[in-house]
């Protein structure tokens, strides 16, 4: 819609909870300042007290309509209002299907920018006889449109074109809802399991609304002549959009429908308490049916809207706004939908009364009693539907339909108990057990993208209900080489199973007999999705949950080749302290890193070094082995020889004396106390350590490497320790080097005693 000049509108009041505000002018100069970006951003999920109460504003569209292109048109000029995030238009007659057009523009409180025009879904939520229909309270209305934090609004409502009545409905009203700045009670957008006690009515239902016991599931057979009053009559034809006829359909031959096994579990969900429902808004006790014939799938916004722009942490805000608009704007007793799902796949309890009960909602008139509905937050006309959303709906459908013995892949025929723009009271209507809103009402809901997912969703729900699930993979952590053995279990009776297929990336990669519970398939390198498909005898297929597997044909690598270096510590004729270093890696993941020679040791996969000892004078090969999650193996060796060089082999300057002790290497060492006395050794190697004695009276020494001073070492210690590697240095390749030690002549403790050096070649 394109905005035109605003028609004259009489002055009205903008009513907020407990406050009355006069409409302000459209002059930007008088408008309140836009919210800052930080103010408009999603608040973090709180863990403390519940959020502030939701507030609403109402604008009566009671101006005089104009005639544009032969249609009555009523405009509400741009105006500044208090903050809101959801809006909807309602009218007085709750049973009136207003098939005109309504569109809105809103101003962002964060940026101050006006949106493009967005259309509203104009649908009434009740039919004659619905328990939510209360004279003087219930109103017809659009679905609520989530627009984000806004502080300005403009509205245009146009009467139907080419219809018997081209008049606007009486009592048009705009309702604005502000969910407040907080998120939903610490759980909005999360995945907590609901407290079952929070999902049942606080008080017993009033007389006449007590739910009947759940019927025992029985195999469904369509009667020879469908009973006009039988809500559960069935047909075994494949699922398809609903069809309507004015007279009973002709009788068709019955095809046996597979017995539906025991019900599946209720999937994890956020309770009403979790999204902070204000229970004081609900005035009447929940009303119950006796069964659930079908689950209707809705979305909450007209195609082309921006209602998918919410964050999943703010899903609780959206749900509280929808709930508040339904009760205060449309006068319903509670939210329309039994369940809601956000775009991240989190499931929420909707209308109160118990997730395990056949609670009568106000979602799909005249199919509200003995039906359930789940609404996906946002619009899905062209927006891609996340797999997490369809999977959650499939799990919910398996639970709700399984409680009453219904196959999610099946269809049934029923008699419409009321009328809307698509069906009339008394029509025979055939629909799938999982149906789209559009199947029984003249609407785009749930949008082309989501509606197109229903066939696959039905198959997935049937797989959940059949108890078919993958129980194991070969390999580790979902990683194999070029073949995968997958195991599964199923609760469907064996006589109904024709066989199984293993599907890889949506295509059949292998098959198995009806009695088999595992199969092996070949895989190409890379990431794959895997499902097991059960083929029923003379019936539909069921598909397991989807798992991911990675086929890895590539060996691990050693980007940091193994190396051995000397370290500080005690040296003796049979052991020099060394550190083995390495870096192992794999594109998918390592399962083990081991030393296989000269001994066997297993390391953590993230380890990079290991302190050990090496035998002097012996060439030793140290071999590392890396194994990845697919059992591919790579090895890398390093060979080194520690060489001991005695102190007597050094070039001397200054005064040095022989020190004798069985604790020294060779039972002797050189001791020097004269300042600047020095010893030097030349060698060709990759690593070197200087050996000395530590004691209470030992002094300091300078260390020179290749003529350059590199360190000062202090040999003082609380007790005598012999043959200590007190300084080390390593290189990436073997070269000739000279190490020199110089006596500092430390006051009171000048003595330096050395046992020589050790180096690696």
ABEGO torsion letter per residue (X at the ends): XBBBBBBBBBBBBBBBBGBBBBBBBABAAABBBBBBAAAABBBBBBABBBBBBBBBBBBBBABBBBBBGGBBBBBBBBBBBBBBABBBBBBABAABBBABBBBBBBBBAAAGBBBBBBBBBBBBABBBGBAABBBGABBBBBBBBBAEBBABBBBBBBBBBGBABABBBBGBBBBBBBAEABBBGGABGBABBBBAAAABBABBBBBGABBBBBBBBBBBBBBABBBAABAABBBABBBBBBBBBABBBBBBBBBBBBBBBBBBBBBBBBBAAAAGBBAAABABBBBBBABBABBBBBBABBBGBAAAABBAAAAAAAAAAAAAAAAAAAGBABBABABBBBAAGBBBBBBBGEAABBBBBBABOABABGBBBBBBBEBAAABBBBAAAAAAAAAAAAAAAAAAGBBAABBBBBBBABBBAABBBGBBBBBBABBBAAAABBBAOAEAAAAAAAAAAAAAAAAAAAGBBBABBBEBGGBBBABBBBBBBBABBAAABAEBBBBBGGBBABBBBAABABBBBBBBBEBBBBBBBBBBBGBBBBBBBBBBBBBBABBBBBABBBBBBBBBEBBBAABBBBBBBBBBBBAAEBABBBBAOABBBBBBAABABBBBBBBBGBBBBBBBBBBBAAGBBBBBBBBBBBBBBBAAABBBBEBBBBBBBAABBGGBBBBBABBGBBBBBBBBBABBBBBBBBBAABBBBBBBBGGBBABBBBABBABBBBGBBABBBBBABBBBBBBBBBBAGBBGBABBBBAEBBBBX
